[in-house]
Amino acid sequence: MLRRIGIVDQMVEANLGWVPYTQLANVTGRPAISLPLYRTPGGLPMGVQFVGRLRSEDLLLRLARQLELAAPWAQHLPPPAVAAAV
């Protein structure tokens, strides 16, 4: 009945339309991780999302560790959003 009157489609569009891949992992219960693997020319981090099989959190954490060892990102701080007012 809900599908016939369009409520399900409206809910999906309202909730998944903005960030479909992030929420889709949450809705399906799959573990996911976003890692800052690239920096824009302006210094902003860009994340890559990895989604694993059910109960594969350990695999995603091992992947994150390997990528962090290969290309450390923890020491990078994003540029200030606005200059401090004087």
N, C-alpha and C positions, 0 to 999 in steps of 0.2 A: 504494500500500500504506500509506504513512504517513498519508494522508488518511483512509483507511478505518478505521484503528485510532485516529484522533483525535489523533495526536501533533501534527500541523500546527495544528489548532485550539487545542490546549493551549499551543503555543509562541506563537501569535499573541496569545492572551489574556494570557499571562504577560508578554509583552514590550510589547504595545501597549495593554493595559488601563489602565495608570496614566496615560499621556500619549499618547493615540492620535495626535494630529495632529503633534506634534513628531517622534516616531519614524517616522511614516509618510513624512514628507519625507525622512528619512535613508535609510530602506529603499528608497525608489523612486529615490534619487539626485537628487531635485529640490532646487534651492537654496532656502533659507528664511532669514528674518530675523525676529527678534522685537524690537519697538521699544517703549519705555516711553511710551505715548501718553496715559496717564491716571494720575491719582494719587487714591488713596482719601482720604476725609475724614481718616484718620489719617496721611496723607503717604506711604503705601506705593505704589511704582510698580506699575502693571498693564500688562503687555505685550500687544501685538497681533501676531500672527504673520502674515507674508505669505509665500506659497509661489509660486515662479515656475516658468516652463517650464524644461525642461532647457537648460542653458548660458545662463541669463538672470541670472547673478550681477550683471552690470553694471546691469541694470534695477533690481534690488533695492537696490543701493548708491545709485543715483541717487534712488530713492524715499526712502530713509533720509535722504539729504542734504536733499532738499526739505522733508521733514517736520521735520527738525532746525532748518532755517532758519525755518520757519513757527512752530514751538513748541519752542524750545530746552529740552533736558532735561539736558544734561551738567552743569550747575551744581547740580542737585538731588541731595542726599544723602539716603538713607533715614534715618529716625529710628533711634537706637540700639536694639538688640534688648533689652538689659537695662541698668539703671543700674549704673554702676561701683561696685564694692564698696569701702568705706572701711576 
